[in-house]
């Protein structure tokens, strides 16, 4: 029984180590889905600017933010995203942005 437990433990540790290497991001390039998403966002900015929905200054601000996001992910890859989100934080601010009293 102890041998089986030891073998299972070793196999689990090796599996976790290999999974880490397989899922490691290549910091030298961005995935295609991310590039597509960023190009779509830039195209939407162009449309909104041409339609007059946003000003040129606002469009430039958004473009610089998109460029900063691309640079960050190019240098750091994609983090694991272990944040609180809406449920772990204050859900009333998500449901009720004005932060007026809610009755649950």
N, CA, C and O atoms as CSV, one atom per row, in Angstrom:
chain,resi,resn,atom,element,x,y,z
A,1,UNK,N,N,0.817,-1.191,0.000
A,1,UNK,CA,C,0.000,0.000,0.000
A,1,UNK,C,C,0.868,1.265,0.000
A,1,UNK,O,O,0.562,2.246,-0.678
A,2,UNK,N,N,1.960,1.216,0.780
A,2,UNK,CA,C,2.840,2.374,0.840
A,2,UNK,C,C,3.543,2.603,-0.497
A,2,UNK,O,O,3.783,3.744,-0.893
A,3,UNK,N,N,3.874,1.500,-1.192
A,3,UNK,CA,C,4.524,1.630,-2.498
A,3,UNK,C,C,3.579,2.273,-3.500
A,3,UNK,O,O,3.990,3.122,-4.291
A,4,UNK,N,N,2.322,1.872,-3.468
A,4,UNK,CA,C,1.335,2.425,-4.396
A,4,UNK,C,C,1.136,3.914,-4.112
A,4,UNK,O,O,1.072,4.723,-5.037
A,5,UNK,N,N,1.039,4.268,-2.837
A,5,UNK,CA,C,0.878,5.666,-2.465
A,5,UNK,C,C,2.093,6.492,-2.896
A,5,UNK,O,O,1.938,7.619,-3.367
A,6,UNK,N,N,3.285,5.946,-2.738
A,6,UNK,CA,C,4.501,6.643,-3.152
A,6,UNK,C,C,4.536,6.812,-4.663
A,6,UNK,O,O,4.909,7.878,-5.154
A,7,UNK,N,N,4.160,5.795,-5.400
A,7,UNK,CA,C,4.153,5.869,-6.867
A,7,UNK,C,C,3.130,6.892,-7.339
A,7,UNK,O,O,3.418,7.691,-8.230
A,8,UNK,N,N,1.936,6.875,-6.749
A,8,UNK,CA,C,0.896,7.835,-7.125
A,8,UNK,C,C,1.357,9.262,-6.816
A,8,UNK,O,O,1.116,10.173,-7.608
A,9,UNK,N,N,2.004,9.457,-5.694
A,9,UNK,CA,C,2.505,10.781,-5.328
A,9,UNK,C,C,3.563,11.263,-6.317
A,9,UNK,O,O,3.527,12.414,-6.754
A,10,UNK,N,N,4.497,10.395,-6.667
A,10,UNK,CA,C,5.551,10.766,-7.627
A,10,UNK,C,C,4.943,11.081,-8.991
A,10,UNK,O,O,5.335,12.057,-9.631
A,11,UNK,N,N,4.001,10.275,-9.437
A,11,UNK,CA,C,3.353,10.520,-10.737
A,11,UNK,C,C,2.603,11.846,-10.708
A,11,UNK,O,O,2.637,12.597,-11.682
A,12,UNK,N,N,1.923,12.142,-9.594
A,12,UNK,CA,C,1.194,13.409,-9.487
A,12,UNK,C,C,2.145,14.601,-9.531
A,12,UNK,O,O,1.865,15.602,-10.191
A,13,UNK,N,N,3.260,14.488,-8.831
A,13,UNK,CA,C,4.232,15.593,-8.823
A,13,UNK,C,C,4.820,15.798,-10.212
A,13,UNK,O,O,4.955,16.934,-10.666
A,14,UNK,N,N,5.167,14.723,-10.880
A,14,UNK,CA,C,5.721,14.830,-12.243
A,14,UNK,C,C,4.683,15.418,-13.194
A,14,UNK,O,O,5.014,16.244,-14.044
A,15,UNK,N,N,3.430,14.993,-13.051
A,15,UNK,CA,C,2.362,15.521,-13.904
A,15,UNK,C,C,2.192,17.018,-13.704
A,15,UNK,O,O,2.036,17.762,-14.672
A,16,UNK,N,N,2.221,17.463,-12.458
A,16,UNK,CA,C,2.093,18.899,-12.191
A,16,UNK,C,C,3.271,19.682,-12.753
A,16,UNK,O,O,3.097,20.783,-13.275
A,17,UNK,N,N,4.460,19.120,-12.649
A,17,UNK,CA,C,5.635,19.802,-13.194
A,17,UNK,C,C,5.544,19.906,-14.705
A,17,UNK,O,O,5.853,20.955,-15.271
A,18,UNK,N,N,5.126,18.839,-15.366
A,18,UNK,CA,C,5.001,18.870,-16.823
A,18,UNK,C,C,3.891,19.817,-17.255
A,18,UNK,O,O,4.029,20.525,-18.253
A,19,UNK,N,N,2.791,19.833,-16.508
A,19,UNK,CA,C,1.691,20.732,-16.850
A,19,UNK,C,C,2.137,22.188,-16.754
A,19,UNK,O,O,1.705,23.027,-17.544
A,20,UNK,N,N,2.993,22.482,-15.796
A,20,UNK,CA,C,3.505,23.843,-15.658
A,20,UNK,C,C,4.320,24.243,-16.873
A,20,UNK,O,O,4.200,25.366,-17.363
A,21,UNK,N,N,5.148,23.332,-17.363
A,21,UNK,CA,C,5.952,23.642,-18.543
A,21,UNK,C,C,5.100,23.743,-19.795
A,21,UNK,O,O,5.377,24.570,-20.664
A,22,UNK,N,N,4.076,22.925,-19.903
A,22,UNK,CA,C,3.218,22.954,-21.082
A,22,UNK,C,C,2.422,24.252,-21.126
A,22,UNK,O,O,2.234,24.830,-22.197
A,23,UNK,N,N,1.953,24.711,-19.969
A,23,UNK,CA,C,1.120,25.903,-19.937
A,23,UNK,C,C,1.913,27.195,-19.829
A,23,UNK,O,O,1.326,28.277,-19.834
A,24,UNK,N,N,3.210,27.107,-19.732
A,24,UNK,CA,C,4.032,28.316,-19.635
A,24,UNK,C,C,3.897,29.114,-20.926
A,24,UNK,O,O,3.985,28.568,-22.026
A,25,UNK,N,N,3.685,30.400,-20.770
A,25,UNK,CA,C,3.511,31.265,-21.931
A,25,UNK,C,C,4.858,31.607,-22.539
A,25,UNK,O,O,5.854,31.775,-21.836
A,26,UNK,N,N,4.866,31.705,-23.841
A,26,UNK,CA,C,6.045,32.201,-24.535
A,26,UNK,C,C,5.968,33.721,-24.511
A,26,UNK,O,O,5.128,34.312,-25.189
A,27,UNK,N,N,6.833,34.351,-23.740
A,27,UNK,CA,C,6.779,35.801,-23.589
A,27,UNK,C,C,7.222,36.535,-24.847
A,27,UNK,O,O,7.170,37.764,-24.886
A,28,UNK,N,N,7.655,35.816,-25.873
A,28,UNK,CA,C,8.118,36.464,-27.080
A,28,UNK,C,C,7.027,36.801,-28.071
A,28,UNK,O,O,7.269,37.565,-29.005
A,29,UNK,N,N,5.822,36.252,-27.900
A,29,UNK,CA,C,4.762,36.523,-28.862
A,29,UNK,C,C,3.406,36.491,-28.172
A,29,UNK,O,O,3.245,35.908,-27.100
A,30,UNK,N,N,2.447,37.128,-28.808
A,30,UNK,CA,C,1.081,37.146,-28.297
A,30,UNK,C,C,0.246,36.121,-29.057
A,30,UNK,O,O,0.483,35.898,-30.244
A,31,UNK,N,N,-0.733,35.488,-28.391
A,31,UNK,CA,C,-1.585,34.529,-29.098
A,31,UNK,C,C,-2.427,35.223,-30.169
A,31,UNK,O,O,-2.717,36.415,-30.068
A,32,UNK,N,N,-2.803,34.483,-31.169
A,32,UNK,CA,C,-3.561,35.049,-32.282
A,32,UNK,C,C,-4.912,35.597,-31.835
A,32,UNK,O,O,-5.353,36.633,-32.332
A,33,UNK,N,N,-5.576,34.910,-30.898
A,33,UNK,CA,C,-6.883,35.392,-30.438
A,33,UNK,C,C,-6.753,36.769,-29.790
A,33,UNK,O,O,-7.654,37.599,-29.909
A,34,UNK,N,N,-5.633,37.012,-29.106
A,34,UNK,CA,C,-5.424,38.304,-28.464
A,34,UNK,C,C,-5.156,39.382,-29.518
A,34,UNK,O,O,-5.663,40.499,-29.418
A,35,UNK,N,N,-4.363,39.039,-30.518
A,35,UNK,CA,C,-4.094,39.995,-31.600
A,35,UNK,C,C,-5.386,40.361,-32.324
A,35,UNK,O,O,-5.614,41.524,-32.658
A,36,UNK,N,N,-6.235,39.348,-32.563
A,36,UNK,CA,C,-7.522,39.601,-33.225
A,36,UNK,C,C,-8.404,40.518,-32.380
A,36,UNK,O,O,-9.047,41.429,-32.901
A,37,UNK,N,N,-8.424,40.266,-31.070
A,37,UNK,CA,C,-9.239,41.081,-30.175
A,37,UNK,C,C,-8.755,42.529,-30.174
A,37,UNK,O,O,-9.569,43.452,-30.206
A,38,UNK,N,N,-7.452,42.733,-30.136
A,38,UNK,CA,C,-6.918,44.092,-30.117
A,38,UNK,C,C,-7.166,44.812,-31.441
A,38,UNK,O,O,-7.468,46.005,-31.455
A,39,UNK,N,N,-7.039,44.088,-32.550
A,39,UNK,CA,C,-7.311,44.733,-33.839
A,39,UNK,C,C,-8.800,45.073,-33.958
A,39,UNK,O,O,-9.147,46.095,-34.549
A,40,UNK,N,N,-9.687,44.232,-33.407
A,40,UNK,CA,C,-11.118,44.536,-33.410
A,40,UNK,C,C,-11.390,45.788,-32.583
A,40,UNK,O,O,-12.168,46.650,-32.993
A,41,UNK,N,N,-10.749,45.887,-31.419
A,41,UNK,CA,C,-10.938,47.066,-30.577
A,41,UNK,C,C,-10.469,48.336,-31.281
A,41,UNK,O,O,-11.122,49.376,-31.200
A,42,UNK,N,N,-9.349,48.245,-31.963
A,42,UNK,CA,C,-8.844,49.414,-32.693
A,42,UNK,C,C,-9.788,49.789,-33.831
A,42,UNK,O,O,-10.007,50.973,-34.090
A,43,UNK,N,N,-10.349,48.791,-34.511
A,43,UNK,CA,C,-11.310,49.067,-35.580
A,43,UNK,C,C,-12.567,49.721,-35.019
A,43,UNK,O,O,-13.117,50.632,-35.638
A,44,UNK,N,N,-13.027,49.270,-33.856
A,44,UNK,CA,C,-14.199,49.874,-33.230
A,44,UNK,C,C,-13.918,51.322,-32.823
A,44,UNK,O,O,-14.798,52.180,-32.899
A,45,UNK,N,N,-12.693,51.581,-32.393
A,45,UNK,CA,C,-12.317,52.956,-32.073
A,45,UNK,C,C,-12.395,53.848,-33.305
A,45,UNK,O,O,-12.897,54.970,-33.244
A,46,UNK,N,N,-11.893,53.333,-34.426
A,46,UNK,CA,C,-11.940,54.097,-35.676
A,46,UNK,C,C,-13.389,54.406,-36.055
A,46,UNK,O,O,-13.712,55.531,-36.436
A,47,UNK,N,N,-14.254,53.403,-35.948
A,47,UNK,CA,C,-15.665,53.611,-36.302
A,47,UNK,C,C,-16.325,54.633,-35.379
A,47,UNK,O,O,-17.068,55.502,-35.835
A,48,UNK,N,N,-16.054,54.525,-34.094
A,48,UNK,CA,C,-16.654,55.451,-33.134
A,48,UNK,C,C,-16.140,56.870,-33.346
A,48,UNK,O,O,-16.885,57.839,-33.196
A,49,UNK,N,N,-14.883,56.983,-33.689
A,49,UNK,CA,C,-14.314,58.311,-33.938
A,49,UNK,C,C,-14.898,58.925,-35.207
A,49,UNK,O,O,-15.223,60.112,-35.232
A,50,UNK,N,N,-15.031,58.117,-36.260
A,50,UNK,CA,C,-15.607,58.625,-37.513
A,50,UNK,C,C,-17.077,58.986,-37.351
A,50,UNK,O,O,-17.560,59.936,-37.968
A,51,UNK,N,N,-17.795,58.222,-36.512
A,51,UNK,CA,C,-19.212,58.499,-36.294
A,51,UNK,C,C,-19.434,59.674,-35.356
A,51,UNK,O,O,-20.556,60.165,-35.234
A,52,UNK,N,N,-18.379,60.130,-34.694
A,52,UNK,CA,C,-18.509,61.252,-33.786
A,52,UNK,C,C,-18.987,60.853,-32.396
A,52,UNK,O,O,-19.347,61.712,-31.590
A,53,UNK,N,N,-18.991,59.557,-32.114
A,53,UNK,CA,C,-19.409,59.089,-30.794
A,53,UNK,C,C,-18.391,59.454,-29.735
A,53,UNK,O,O,-18.752,59.765,-28.600
A,54,UNK,N,N,-17.116,59.418,-30.103
A,54,UNK,CA,C,-16.046,59.828,-29.191
A,54,UNK,C,C,-15.190,60.868,-29.892
A,54,UNK,O,O,-15.167,60.947,-31.120
A,55,UNK,N,N,-14.497,61.655,-29.108
A,55,UNK,CA,C,-13.627,62.684,-29.679
A,55,UNK,C,C,-12.283,62.072,-30.066
A,55,UNK,O,O,-11.976,60.936,-29.703
A,56,UNK,N,N,-11.502,62.827,-30.793
A,56,UNK,CA,C,-10.170,62.370,-31.196
A,56,UNK,C,C,-9.283,62.164,-29.974
A,56,UNK,O,O,-8.488,61.225,-29.927
A,57,UNK,N,N,-9.421,63.041,-28.990
A,57,UNK,CA,C,-8.628,62.900,-27.761
A,57,UNK,C,C,-8.983,61.617,-27.019
A,57,UNK,O,O,-8.102,60.923,-26.512
A,58,UNK,N,N,-10.281,61.303,-26.956
A,58,UNK,CA,C,-10.704,60.068,-26.299
A,58,UNK,C,C,-10.183,58.850,-27.050
A,58,UNK,O,O,-9.743,57.875,-26.441
A,59,UNK,N,N,-10.235,58.912,-28.370
A,59,UNK,CA,C,-9.738,57.797,-29.181
A,59,UNK,C,C,-8.245,57.588,-28.961
A,59,UNK,O,O,-7.786,56.452,-28.849
A,60,UNK,N,N,-7.492,58.671,-28.899
A,60,UNK,CA,C,-6.056,58.551,-28.642
A,60,UNK,C,C,-5.781,57.969,-27.264
A,60,UNK,O,O,-4.856,57.173,-27.099
A,61,UNK,N,N,-6.576,58.359,-26.277
A,61,UNK,CA,C,-6.427,57.802,-24.932
A,61,UNK,C,C,-6.683,56.293,-24.940
A,61,UNK,O,O,-5.929,55.529,-24.336
A,62,UNK,N,N,-7.733,55.873,-25.616
A,62,UNK,CA,C,-8.036,54.443,-25.717
A,62,UNK,C,C,-6.938,53.697,-26.472
A,62,UNK,O,O,-6.548,52.595,-26.085
A,63,UNK,N,N,-6.442,54.306,-27.553
A,63,UNK,CA,C,-5.364,53.658,-28.319
A,63,UNK,C,C,-4.108,53.474,-27.469
A,63,UNK,O,O,-3.453,52.433,-27.525
A,64,UNK,N,N,-3.782,54.505,-26.678
A,64,UNK,CA,C,-2.598,54.371,-25.828
A,64,UNK,C,C,-2.810,53.289,-24.769
A,64,UNK,O,O,-1.868,52.581,-24.411
A,65,UNK,N,N,-4.037,53.158,-24.267
A,65,UNK,CA,C,-4.327,52.099,-23.303
A,65,UNK,C,C,-4.187,50.720,-23.942
A,65,UNK,O,O,-3.627,49.808,-23.334
A,66,UNK,N,N,-4.689,50.566,-25.154
A,66,UNK,CA,C,-4.568,49.292,-25.870
A,66,UNK,C,C,-3.100,48.961,-26.109
A,66,UNK,O,O,-2.679,47.816,-25.945
A,67,UNK,N,N,-2.326,49.967,-26.497
A,67,UNK,CA,C,-0.894,49.748,-26.711
A,67,UNK,C,C,-0.198,49.333,-25.416
A,67,UNK,O,O,0.682,48.471,-25.426
A,68,UNK,N,N,-0.597,49.952,-24.295
A,68,UNK,CA,C,-0.021,49.585,-23.000
A,68,UNK,C,C,-0.372,48.147,-22.633
A,68,UNK,O,O,0.467,47.415,-22.107
A,69,UNK,N,N,-1.617,47.739,-22.911
A,69,UNK,CA,C,-2.020,46.360,-22.620
A,69,UNK,C,C,-1.216,45.374,-23.459
A,69,UNK,O,O,-0.758,44.350,-22.950
A,70,UNK,N,N,-1.046,45.679,-24.739
A,70,UNK,CA,C,-0.265,44.795,-25.610
A,70,UNK,C,C,1.171,44.685,-25.121
A,70,UNK,O,O,1.738,43.593,-25.085
A,71,UNK,N,N,1.759,45.818,-24.743
A,71,UNK,CA,C,3.137,45.811,-24.245
A,71,UNK,C,C,3.241,44.986,-22.964
A,71,UNK,O,O,4.171,44.194,-22.810
A,72,UNK,N,N,2.290,45.167,-22.042
A,72,UNK,CA,C,2.307,44.425,-20.791
A,72,UNK,C,C,2.251,42.923,-21.039
A,72,UNK,O,O,3.047,42.167,-20.483
A,73,UNK,N,N,1.304,42.492,-21.877
A,73,UNK,CA,C,1.154,41.058,-22.127
A,73,UNK,C,C,2.312,40.490,-22.941
A,73,UNK,O,O,2.634,39.309,-22.816
A,74,UNK,N,N,2.925,41.301,-23.756
A,74,UNK,CA,C,4.091,40.853,-24.498
A,74,UNK,C,C,5.266,40.611,-23.552
A,74,UNK,O,O,6.026,39.659,-23.732
A,75,UNK,N,N,5.412,41.469,-22.551
A,75,UNK,CA,C,6.521,41.334,-21.610
A,75,UNK,C,C,6.243,40.315,-20.511
A,75,UNK,O,O,7.153,39.603,-20.086
A,76,UNK,N,N,4.983,40.234,-20.039
A,76,UNK,CA,C,4.660,39.429,-18.860
A,76,UNK,C,C,3.805,38.202,-19.140
A,76,UNK,O,O,3.558,37.409,-18.231
A,77,UNK,N,N,3.356,38.030,-20.354
A,77,UNK,CA,C,2.440,36.931,-20.628
A,77,UNK,C,C,1.076,37.247,-20.032
A,77,UNK,O,O,0.721,38.412,-19.848
A,78,UNK,N,N,0.316,36.198,-19.733
A,78,UNK,CA,C,-1.012,36.376,-19.171
A,78,UNK,C,C,-1.007,35.817,-17.757
A,78,UNK,O,O,-0.686,34.648,-17.540
A,79,UNK,N,N,-1.363,36.659,-16.803
A,79,UNK,CA,C,-1.355,36.239,-15.404
A,79,UNK,C,C,-2.528,35.307,-15.145
A,79,UNK,O,O,-3.410,35.156,-15.990
A,80,UNK,N,N,-2.533,34.682,-13.971
A,80,UNK,CA,C,-3.548,33.679,-13.683
A,80,UNK,C,C,-4.897,34.266,-13.307
A,80,UNK,O,O,-5.881,33.527,-13.275
A,81,UNK,N,N,-4.992,35.546,-13.025
A,81,UNK,CA,C,-6.280,36.178,-12.775
A,81,UNK,C,C,-6.956,35.723,-11.495
A,81,UNK,O,O,-8.168,35.509,-11.477
A,82,UNK,N,N,-6.192,35.575,-10.430
A,82,UNK,CA,C,-6.763,35.096,-9.177
A,82,UNK,C,C,-7.287,36.257,-8.327
A,82,UNK,O,O,-6.942,36.363,-7.150
A,83,UNK,N,N,-8.099,37.110,-8.901
A,83,UNK,CA,C,-8.656,38.229,-8.155
A,83,UNK,C,C,-10.003,37.884,-7.553
A,83,UNK,O,O,-10.525,36.787,-7.746
A,84,UNK,N,N,-10.557,38.835,-6.821
A,84,UNK,CA,C,-11.834,38.598,-6.165
A,84,UNK,C,C,-12.991,38.643,-7.144
A,84,UNK,O,O,-13.931,37.860,-7.011
A,85,UNK,N,N,-12.952,39.515,-8.100
A,85,UNK,CA,C,-14.075,39.644,-9.009
A,85,UNK,C,C,-15.269,40.263,-8.304
A,85,UNK,O,O,-15.130,40.829,-7.220
A,86,UNK,N,N,-16.434,40.158,-8.911
A,86,UNK,CA,C,-17.634,40.765,-8.342
A,86,UNK,C,C,-18.109,40.025,-7.103
A,86,UNK,O,O,-18.568,40.653,-6.149
A,87,UNK,N,N,-18.010,38.734,-7.101
A,87,UNK,CA,C,-18.558,37.961,-5.982
A,87,UNK,C,C,-17.688,38.054,-4.745
A,87,UNK,O,O,-18.215,38.045,-3.633
A,88,UNK,N,N,-16.372,38.145,-4.896
A,88,UNK,CA,C,-15.508,38.202,-3.732
A,88,UNK,C,C,-15.371,39.605,-3.170
A,88,UNK,O,O,-14.981,39.781,-2.015
A,89,UNK,N,N,-15.687,40.588,-3.972
A,89,UNK,CA,C,-15.574,41.967,-3.511
A,89,UNK,C,C,-16.900,42.445,-2.950
A,89,UNK,O,O,-17.498,41.778,-2.106
A,90,UNK,N,N,-17.353,43.579,-3.409
A,90,UNK,CA,C,-18.614,44.144,-2.945
A,90,UNK,C,C,-19.615,44.018,-4.082
A,90,UNK,O,O,-19.632,44.866,-4.974
A,91,UNK,N,N,-20.457,42.974,-4.077
A,91,UNK,CA,C,-21.359,42.766,-5.204
A,91,UNK,C,C,-22.401,43.867,-5.358
A,91,UNK,O,O,-22.937,44.051,-6.451
A,92,UNK,N,N,-22.701,44.606,-4.286
A,92,UNK,CA,C,-23.707,45.654,-4.415
A,92,UNK,C,C,-23.225,46.775,-5.319
A,92,UNK,O,O,-24.047,47.463,-5.926
A,93,UNK,N,N,-21.903,46.982,-5.429
A,93,UNK,CA,C,-21.396,48.018,-6.314
A,93,UNK,C,C,-21.515,47.603,-7.771
A,93,UNK,O,O,-21.623,48.454,-8.654
A,94,UNK,N,N,-21.495,46.296,-8.027
A,94,UNK,CA,C,-21.659,45.822,-9.399
A,94,UNK,C,C,-23.129,45.884,-9.781
A,94,UNK,O,O,-23.477,46.341,-10.869
A,95,UNK,N,N,-23.984,45.424,-8.888
A,95,UNK,CA,C,-25.417,45.412,-9.152
A,95,UNK,C,C,-25.968,46.832,-9.127
A,95,UNK,O,O,-26.835,47.182,-9.927
A,96,UNK,N,N,-25.465,47.644,-8.211
A,96,UNK,CA,C,-25.989,48.965,-7.968
A,96,UNK,C,C,-24.844,49.980,-7.977
A,96,UNK,O,O,-24.354,50.348,-6.909
A,97,UNK,N,N,-24.406,50.438,-9.143
A,97,UNK,CA,C,-23.258,51.333,-9.208
A,97,UNK,C,C,-23.447,52.646,-8.441
A,97,UNK,O,O,-22.463,53.254,-8.018
A,98,UNK,N,N,-24.676,53.086,-8.258
A,98,UNK,CA,C,-24.901,54.325,-7.528
A,98,UNK,C,C,-24.714,54.126,-6.033
A,98,UNK,O,O,-24.675,55.093,-5.272
A,99,UNK,N,N,-24.598,52.868,-5.610
A,99,UNK,CA,C,-24.367,52.490,-4.228
A,99,UNK,C,C,-25.495,52.964,-3.300
A,99,UNK,O,O,-25.254,53.334,-2.151
A,100,UNK,N,N,-26.718,52.944,-3.816
A,100,UNK,CA,C,-27.861,53.234,-2.965
A,100,UNK,C,C,-28.229,51.975,-2.197
A,100,UNK,O,O,-27.921,50.877,-2.659
A,101,UNK,N,N,-28.874,52.092,-1.046
A,101,UNK,CA,C,-29.176,50.905,-0.232
A,101,UNK,C,C,-30.030,49.893,-0.998
A,101,UNK,O,O,-31.002,50.240,-1.669
A,102,UNK,N,N,-29.635,48.664,-0.873
A,102,UNK,CA,C,-30.375,47.557,-1.491
A,102,UNK,C,C,-30.911,46.660,-0.398
A,102,UNK,O,O,-30.304,46.539,0.666
A,103,UNK,N,N,-32.030,46.037,-0.650
A,103,UNK,CA,C,-32.556,45.067,0.313
A,103,UNK,C,C,-32.428,43.690,-0.310
A,103,UNK,O,O,-32.990,43.422,-1.372
A,104,UNK,N,N,-31.693,42.830,0.350
A,104,UNK,CA,C,-31.505,41.465,-0.139
A,104,UNK,C,C,-32.338,40.523,0.668
A,104,UNK,O,O,-32.325,39.318,0.419
